Amino acid sequence: MGSNLQEQFSDQFNDVVSRLQSKQLFQSDWDIASFAIFFIFIGMVLLLVILVLIRCCCCCCCDDEKPRRQKVGIENMALEP
């Protein structure tokens, strides 16, 4: 079992090295599309994480300086019991 796993790993490693040497990393258009979709997904996740961190930092730092909102309008006394 261990030798079979080692052979598979070495075959995949040799395949990657041969692709790098031939400068032909992708075999088909599907490889290119899946690679692009993967990096777009990773980019969106990183963008969302950065936005969350910015939001948290701004809320923590600026929360004390903001005055609280006040209610606007007239209170409806007819709804009181």
C-alpha beads as a LAMMPS data file, in Angstrom:
LAMMPS data file: protein, C-alpha beads

81 atoms
80 bonds

1 atom types
1 bond types

-500.0 500.0 xlo xhi
-500.0 500.0 ylo yhi
-500.0 500.0 zlo zhi

Masses

1 110.0

Atoms # bond

1 1 1 0.000 0.000 0.000
2 1 1 2.778 2.439 0.915
3 1 1 4.768 1.668 -2.236
4 1 1 1.644 2.118 -4.393
5 1 1 1.033 5.543 -2.835
6 1 1 4.684 6.443 -3.307
7 1 1 4.532 5.404 -6.975
8 1 1 1.406 7.494 -7.557
9 1 1 3.002 10.484 -5.904
10 1 1 6.188 10.146 -7.925
11 1 1 4.167 9.734 -11.152
12 1 1 2.193 12.894 -10.429
13 1 1 5.359 14.757 -9.486
14 1 1 7.073 13.654 -12.700
15 1 1 3.994 14.705 -14.693
16 1 1 4.071 18.185 -13.141
17 1 1 7.806 18.521 -13.745
18 1 1 7.445 17.442 -17.379
19 1 1 4.613 19.959 -17.903
20 1 1 6.735 22.710 -16.398
21 1 1 9.666 21.811 -18.640
22 1 1 7.498 21.760 -21.764
23 1 1 5.737 24.989 -20.658
24 1 1 2.379 23.350 -21.367
25 1 1 0.661 23.367 -17.993
26 1 1 -2.883 22.806 -19.230
27 1 1 -3.986 19.946 -21.439
28 1 1 -7.383 21.319 -22.447
29 1 1 -9.644 24.335 -22.250
30 1 1 -11.428 22.721 -19.305
31 1 1 -8.181 22.812 -17.322
32 1 1 -7.836 26.532 -18.001
33 1 1 -11.476 27.207 -17.106
34 1 1 -11.331 25.246 -13.859
35 1 1 -8.061 26.976 -12.922
36 1 1 -9.626 30.398 -13.567
37 1 1 -12.796 29.557 -11.612
38 1 1 -10.719 28.287 -8.699
39 1 1 -8.683 31.488 -8.511
40 1 1 -11.774 33.675 -8.875
41 1 1 -13.339 31.798 -5.942
42 1 1 -10.205 32.175 -3.815
43 1 1 -10.013 35.871 -4.741
44 1 1 -13.625 36.476 -3.727
45 1 1 -13.117 34.709 -0.401
46 1 1 -10.032 36.815 0.309
47 1 1 -11.873 39.992 -0.690
48 1 1 -14.751 39.188 1.671
49 1 1 -12.336 38.434 4.525
50 1 1 -10.559 41.761 3.947
51 1 1 -13.891 43.612 3.893
52 1 1 -14.960 41.959 7.147
53 1 1 -11.649 42.877 8.791
54 1 1 -11.962 46.484 7.617
55 1 1 -15.547 46.640 8.903
56 1 1 -14.559 45.193 12.285
57 1 1 -11.595 47.542 12.655
58 1 1 -13.656 50.595 11.730
59 1 1 -16.512 49.647 14.063
60 1 1 -14.194 48.984 16.991
61 1 1 -12.175 52.172 16.576
62 1 1 -14.921 54.605 15.584
63 1 1 -17.771 53.258 17.718
64 1 1 -17.033 55.528 20.688
65 1 1 -16.905 58.703 18.619
66 1 1 -20.272 58.251 16.850
67 1 1 -23.321 59.752 18.491
68 1 1 -26.213 57.324 18.780
69 1 1 -29.190 57.733 16.463
70 1 1 -32.205 59.475 17.852
71 1 1 -35.758 58.542 16.988
72 1 1 -37.336 60.721 14.374
73 1 1 -41.055 61.351 14.173
74 1 1 -44.009 61.459 16.488
75 1 1 -44.834 58.729 18.964
76 1 1 -48.304 57.329 18.354
77 1 1 -50.076 57.571 21.703
78 1 1 -53.149 55.724 20.354
79 1 1 -51.169 52.483 20.454
80 1 1 -50.595 52.778 24.211
81 1 1 -52.800 50.464 26.356

Bonds

1 1 1 2
2 1 2 3
3 1 3 4
4 1 4 5
5 1 5 6
6 1 6 7
7 1 7 8
8 1 8 9
9 1 9 10
10 1 10 11
11 1 11 12
12 1 12 13
13 1 13 14
14 1 14 15
15 1 15 16
16 1 16 17
17 1 17 18
18 1 18 19
19 1 19 20
20 1 20 21
21 1 21 22
22 1 22 23
23 1 23 24
24 1 24 25
25 1 25 26
26 1 26 27
27 1 27 28
28 1 28 29
29 1 29 30
30 1 30 31
31 1 31 32
32 1 32 33
33 1 33 34
34 1 34 35
35 1 35 36
36 1 36 37
37 1 37 38
38 1 38 39
39 1 39 40
40 1 40 41
41 1 41 42
42 1 42 43
43 1 43 44
44 1 44 45
45 1 45 46
46 1 46 47
47 1 47 48
48 1 48 49
49 1 49 50
50 1 50 51
51 1 51 52
52 1 52 53
53 1 53 54
54 1 54 55
55 1 55 56
56 1 56 57
57 1 57 58
58 1 58 59
59 1 59 60
60 1 60 61
61 1 61 62
62 1 62 63
63 1 63 64
64 1 64 65
65 1 65 66
66 1 66 67
67 1 67 68
68 1 68 69
69 1 69 70
70 1 70 71
71 1 71 72
72 1 72 73
73 1 73 74
74 1 74 75
75 1 75 76
76 1 76 77
77 1 77 78
78 1 78 79
79 1 79 80
80 1 80 81
